[in-house]
Amino acid sequence: MTRNRIAAVLLATTALTLAACSNSDTEGNPTAAPATTTTPTTEAPAVETTAAGPPPPTTAPDDPNTCAATELMLTAGQTEGAAGSTIIPLVFTNIGGRTCKLDGFPGVSYVAQENGPEVGAPATRSGAGQGPVELASDAKATAQVRAIQVANYPPELCDPTPVAGLRVFPPNAYASLFLPLPGTGCAKTGPEVNQLEVTAVVAGG
């Protein structure tokens, strides 16, 4: 065999060996496999949960011994004139069948009519509390209302408005009573206008 022939055989053998090795690597090497792509999935964001806390505080129940509005009759005592004002006694009479008590200040406002809107600012408190008043059946307790003559105020500060009477909440009660007392109140409110003042209840009437 000539030298050139031997060289050709060697070259052919080398080429076959390299091809075989290349095929082996492609089939057996996992890294040689074509890459695949996957569509990323969107995960729902984590929801932060908080342990439930204690419920908000509620208003303490009323003292069961307090006189309810339905147990009381409201009348006006003998009115008296004062400097630029009128003193109106609010007389509460126990018409219920039990002994109950009143303690503190009534809430008082002018109203346009018995079940109508309030007119102007409610009464401010005058003086100090006198302590609880025990009311047996038919017993009375009294608070004093001082009604300022609204003509004392400039009209632009007062806005004089007709009123039908007073809406009165007995101390510590959530229902009101109506006292007919036609007159005039100030529809406007402000630090310059103080149309009503009320004292705490005391025994008697």
N, C-alpha and C positions, 0 to 999 in steps of 0.2 A: 504494500500500500504506500502510495506516495505521500510525501509530506503534506501537500495541499489537500489531499483527500482526508487524511487524518484530521487536519484542522477543521475541515467542513463538518466532519462527524462530531467533533467535540463541540462546535458551536451549536449544532442542532440539539445535542443532548442537553447543553446548558439552558437553551431556550425552553425545552420541554420541562425541565426541572423548575425553572422560575415560574412558568405558567401554572404548574401543579401547586406550587407553594402559594401563589396568589389566590387560587380558587379555594384552597384550604383555609386561608385566613378569612376570606369573606364569609364562608359558611360557618366557621366555628367561633369566630370572635364576635361576641354580642355587641361590642362597641362599633362594629362595622355596619350594623343594621341601620337602615334609614331612620332618622328621627321622626317622631310623631308629635303633633301639637294637639293640645287639649284646650278647649275654651274654659277660661277660669270661671268658677262659680262665685257669685256674690253671696256672702253669708249675711244673714240678718244681724244687725248690730245687737249687742248684748243689752238687755233692758235692766237698768239698775232698779232694784226693789228696796224699799225701805220698810222696816218693821213698823206696823201701826202703833202709834203712840196712844196715850190715854185719851179718852174723849174730852172735849172742852168742858170746863166747869159749867154747871147749870145754876140758875137762880135758886137759892134756898127756898123751900116752901114757906108760905106765910105762917105766922103764928096762928094756930087754930083758934086761939082765944081772941084774936082781933075782930072787931065789929066789921062785918061786911056791909057794903053799901045797901044791900037789900034789907038789912036789919035796922036801918036808920031812916028817920024822917028829918028833913032839913027845913028849917024855917029861919026867918030873919027876926032878930030881937029889935028892941027899940033903938033906932038910929040916932046918932048925935052929930051935930056939925062941929068941925074943928077948923083951924086956920087953913083955908083953901082945900079942905077935904071933908069927907063924911066917914064916920065910924059905923060899920055895919056888923053887929054880932051875928055870927053863924051858929045857930043852935041845933045840935044833933040830939035827937031823942031816940032812945032804944025802943023800937017797936017789935023786936024779936022776942022769942020765948026763952031766952037764956041771958046770963050775964056775960058781957064781952068787954073788951077794953079798946080805948083809943090812946095812941101814944105818938106825940109829935105834931107836925104841921100838916094841915090840909093843903092840897093843891088847888089853886083858884085861878080862873081865867074868865075874861069877858067872852061872850059868844054872841053871834049875830042872831041866832035863834036856838031853841032848846037842843036840837040835834044838828045844829049848824057849825060852821067853822069858828075857831077862836079868833078873837080880834086883838091884835097887839100882843105884847109880852105878858106872861103870867105873873102872878104876884110874887114879890120877893119876900123872904122871911124876915120877921122882925122879932128881936129878943131871942131868948134861949128856950129850949124845951123845958117842960114842967114835969116830966115823968108821966107814966101811964095813968090813965083815968079808968077806973072800973065802973062800968055802966050796968046796973041792974035793969030789969025790965021797967020801962017808962022813965028811967033816969035820964038826965041831960048833961051834955058837955058843950062848951062854947069856945069858939075861936073868934078873934076880932079882925075884921078886914078894914083897912083904911083905903078908901077910894079917893084918889086925887082928882080935883076938878080939872078936867083936861083943858078947860078954857085958859088955864094958867100957862099952857105951853103954846109957843108960836105954831100956827097951823102947818107951816112947812115941816116942822119937826114931829107934829102929832098926827096929822091927817085925821081930824075928828070924824068918827064913824058911829052911827046908831048901834046900840047893843040891846039885846032882849033880857039879859040877866047874866048870872054867874054859873059857870060849870065848876063844880066842887068835887074833888076826890077826897074822901075821908082819909086820914092818915093810914098809910100802908095798904090802901085798897087800890084795885085796878079798875073798878067800875065807878062811875061818877053819878052825882045828883045835880039837879038843876034848880036854881033859885031865881024865880022871875024878879027882875030888877031893871026895868027899862031905863035907859040913860044913854050916855055917850062915852066912848072909849077912844083911845089912840090906836089907829091901825098900824102906824109906823113904830118901829122899835129902835132903841139906841141908848147909849149911856145917859143921854140928857132926859130921857123919858122914863119915869117910874110911876106907872099909873095905879098899881095895886100893891099893898103890903098885907101880910097876914101873920098872926101870932100862933103859937102852939095852943092846943086845946087845954082847957082847964075844966074842972068839975063845976057843974051848975049851969043855969041858963035862964 
